[in-house]
Amino acid sequence: MDPIDEAGRQWTARGWDDATPGMLAVTSIMRAQAIVQARVDAVLRPLGLTFARYELLQLLSFTRSGALPMTRAGALLQVHPASVTNAAQRLEAAELVVRRPSPSDGRVVVVSITDEGRRLAAKATDALNAEVFTRPGLAPDRVRDLVDVLRELRADAGDLG
């Protein structure tokens, strides 16, 4: 028995027919997110990373200079400034990034990836590619369909910029 289907039956039985499809969708997304998060955590935890820290390292590794203003990093990662600050602090404590005032504007903090940060980002990416990203749990055509459906949901929420 699928507990989410059972919840749908209970919703309908209580007369919430108009809300049942949405409840099924939201609950399914939340459960799928937990499943994916557990898989990602299983890969990153042994490397001493969370997904938020991995994303910041990878973002910095994508830049030509390996550095970005903290505000720009937060905007690109679509996270609250406090979240990027927390990730940067943890990464800096591990000597994977350094934070310094911008030479052109001392009010701006620039975060830069270290050589060790680049090595760890590459190792984490190899592991995620092998263990999660190339095996997301759906056939390739269904993955594309899922991405398209989720893009619609994100667009409706104003998430696409």
Protein Blocks (a to p, Z undefined) as FASTA:
>chain_A
ZZklmmmmmmmmnopmmmmmmmmmmmmmmmmmmmmmmmmmmmmmmnopafklmmmmmmmm
mpmnopacfklmmmmnopafklmmmmmmmmmmnopaccdddfklmkbccddddfklmmmm
mmmmmmmmmmmmmmnopafklmmmmmmmmmmmmmmnopnZZ
